[in-house]
Amino acid sequence: NIRIRKAIIIAIVLSGVLLNFTYGIGLFGAFFDSQYSNTIREFLISAIILEFSWASLLFWVLFKPFERRHILLFTIIPILFGSILHSVNQLLNTNVGLGAVSLNIIFGLLYSGLYVFAYFLGKPVESSHVNINE
């Protein structure tokens, strides 16, 4: 059913909108934290803009999820790279074990899988018509 497919795609995309928006708000708060140097704030500016931009891009997909489903494939790239970089940071700068790092990578893979699922769910259904001349 097309309504169910659309609802699932919208739910997945909306989760991305909320996730990116939440990260953007958190980074925006960190921008005003006095403990961070000007150099860190310069990096935060890029991160804030990217988070809000990606949230806006995914929000745009919500209005035409079938036509704009290709954006979901592009979304997989930052999800995977973000998971990998976060895991490297955990290994280098914290005392967490490989279990926590593995969970982060698994979460990134599963979340990416949701976007792949939504992409294929948005593909047009081939009409099965029979050619009477064959």
N, C-alpha and C positions, 0 to 999 in steps of 0.2 A: 504494500500500500504506500502510495507516494506521500501521504500525510505523516505516516510513521517514520519513513525514511527522512523526511524533512525535519521532523521533530528531533530525531537522533542527531542529525548533523548540526542543528541549531544548538542542542545541548552541549555537544563537544566543542563547538566554536565559542559558545558563551563561556565555557569553562576557561578557554584560553584568554578571552577578553578580560574576565575577572582576575585571572592569574597575573597577566601582564599589568593590568591597572593596579593591582595590589602591590606588586613589586615596584611600580613607578611611584606610588604614594610613599612606600617605605624608603626608597632612595631619595625622594624629595625631602622627607624628614631628616635623613642623614646629611643632606646638603647643608642644613642649618645647624648641625651639631658642631660645637666649638672645638671638639677634639680632632677634627679633620683639618689637614693643611690645605693650602690653596691648590697644591698639586693633586691631592685626592679629590677635591671639589671639581677640578677640571674633568677628571674621569667620571665623576658622578653626573655631571651635566650631560655627557654623551649617553650614559646609561639611562638616565631619566628620560631623555628625549626618545631613545630607542624603545624603551618599554611602553611609553604612551603612544608612540607611532605604531608599534605592532598591535597594541590594543585597538587603536583606531582602524587599522587595516582589517583585523579580524571582525570588528564591529561592522564594517562595510560588507563583509561576507554574509553577515546575518540577513541582509535584505534580499539577497539573491544567492542562496547557498548552492544551488545547482550550477548556476552559470559561473560562479566565482570560486568553485571548489578547488581550483588549481593552487590558490593561495595556501591551502592546507598543506600541500606538498612542500612549498617553500618554508612553511613554519617548522617542519621537521628538522631542518638544518640547525637553526639556533637552539632548538630543544636539545638535540644530541650534543652539539658543541658545548652548550651550557652545562649539561650534565657531566661531560668529560672534564671540562675546566674546573668545575666545582669539586669533582673528585680529586683531581690533581692538587688543588688547593688544600683539601682536607688532608691528603697524604703528606704534603710538605709542611703544613703549618699547624696541624692539630694532632692530638693524641688518639684520634679515632682509629679503629681497626679496619681491616679489609671488609668486614661485614657491613659497616656503615657506608663505605665507599661503594661496595657492590649493590647495596640497596638503592643508592642514588642513581647508579647506572641503570639498574633494572627499572626504576621508576621512569627514567628518561626514555628507555626503550618502549615501555608499556604506553606512556603518554604519546610518543611518536606513533605507535601502532594504532592508537585511537584516531589520529589524524589520517593515517593511511586508510583505515576502515571508513571514516567519513568521506574521504575522497572517492573511494569506490562505491560507496552507498549513493553518492550523488551522480554517478554515471547514468546517462539515459538508458532506459530499459529498451532493449531491442524488441521491436514488435515482431511477433511470430506470425507472419502471413504466409499463406500457401499460394504458390504460383500454379494456376490451373493448367498452364501450357506445358508444364514439365511432366 
